Amino acid sequence: MNAITKDVVIADLLMENPEVGDVLVSMGMHCIGCPSTQYESLEMACYVHMLDVDEVVECVNAFLEENATA
């Protein structure tokens, strides 16, 4: 599994890992279904929602790693 970076487009992330939507929502990113996700990077979305992108990336990668072995 490749680690997620802040440059990933949200729609691409969710297409490959739909379960990550729950992680993003739990962190305060409630717009995962809006049209902006088609071009918006994780970094841009974190900026808009005043979230720490490094924390979000860390949580998403931890979730993916944990669930890859499950």
One Martini backbone bead per residue (centre of mass of N, CA, C, O) as a GRO file, in nm:
protein
   70
    1MET     BB    1   0.096   0.037   0.023
    2ASN     BB    2   0.039   0.363  -0.030
    3ALA     BB    3   0.083   0.657   0.086
    4ILE     BB    4  -0.076   0.926   0.186
    5THR     BB    5  -0.117   1.254   0.073
    6LYS     BB    6  -0.191   1.597   0.052
    7ASP     BB    7  -0.229   1.567  -0.283
    8VAL     BB    8  -0.472   1.415  -0.280
    9VAL     BB    9  -0.761   1.344  -0.425
   10ILE     BB   10  -1.051   1.282  -0.279
   11ALA     BB   11  -1.194   1.110  -0.495
   12ASP     BB   12  -0.960   0.908  -0.525
   13LEU     BB   13  -0.950   0.812  -0.235
   14LEU     BB   14  -1.256   0.715  -0.224
   15MET     BB   15  -1.244   0.515  -0.459
   16GLU     BB   16  -1.020   0.327  -0.319
   17ASN     BB   17  -1.135   0.430  -0.004
   18PRO     BB   18  -1.441   0.460   0.120
   19GLU     BB   19  -1.385   0.429   0.438
   20VAL     BB   20  -1.246   0.715   0.475
   21GLY     BB   21  -1.496   0.890   0.510
   22ASP     BB   22  -1.530   0.841   0.816
   23VAL     BB   23  -1.268   0.976   0.900
   24LEU     BB   24  -1.320   1.258   0.786
   25VAL     BB   25  -1.583   1.315   0.936
   26SER     BB   26  -1.464   1.274   1.229
   27MET     BB   27  -1.264   1.539   1.169
   28GLY     BB   28  -1.474   1.760   0.999
   29MET     BB   29  -1.527   1.643   0.697
   30HIS     BB   30  -1.853   1.695   0.548
   31CYS     BB   31  -1.777   1.718   0.208
   32ILE     BB   32  -1.732   1.433   0.051
   33GLY     BB   33  -1.991   1.486  -0.167
   34CYS     BB   34  -1.886   1.717  -0.310
   35PRO     BB   35  -1.773   1.849  -0.610
   36SER     BB   36  -1.482   1.936  -0.509
   37THR     BB   37  -1.355   1.643  -0.484
   38GLN     BB   38  -1.263   1.619  -0.792
   39TYR     BB   39  -1.008   1.855  -0.731
   40GLU     BB   40  -0.952   1.834  -0.431
   41SER     BB   41  -0.734   1.838  -0.199
   42LEU     BB   42  -0.657   1.762   0.114
   43GLU     BB   43  -0.524   2.031   0.175
   44MET     BB   44  -0.753   2.218   0.081
   45ALA     BB   45  -0.973   2.104   0.270
   46CYS     BB   46  -0.828   2.163   0.535
   47TYR     BB   47  -0.818   2.464   0.503
   48VAL     BB   48  -1.127   2.515   0.485
   49HIS     BB   49  -1.167   2.337   0.775
   50MET     BB   50  -0.936   2.387   0.978
   51LEU     BB   51  -0.717   2.159   0.934
   52ASP     BB   52  -0.463   1.937   0.999
   53VAL     BB   53  -0.305   1.780   0.751
   54ASP     BB   54  -0.104   1.599   0.905
   55GLU     BB   55  -0.317   1.464   1.084
   56VAL     BB   56  -0.495   1.348   0.862
   57VAL     BB   57  -0.282   1.180   0.719
   58GLU     BB   58  -0.209   1.007   0.963
   59CYS     BB   59  -0.493   0.886   1.010
   60VAL     BB   60  -0.537   0.760   0.733
   61ASN     BB   61  -0.284   0.580   0.730
   62ALA     BB   62  -0.350   0.425   0.988
   63PHE     BB   63  -0.616   0.309   0.889
   64LEU     BB   64  -0.507   0.162   0.638
   65GLU     BB   65  -0.302  -0.015   0.784
   66GLU     BB   66  -0.497  -0.155   0.981
   67ASN     BB   67  -0.695  -0.260   0.737
   68ALA     BB   68  -0.486  -0.430   0.566
   69THR     BB   69  -0.458  -0.665   0.803
   70ALA     BB   70  -0.774  -0.751   0.840
   0.00000   0.00000   0.00000
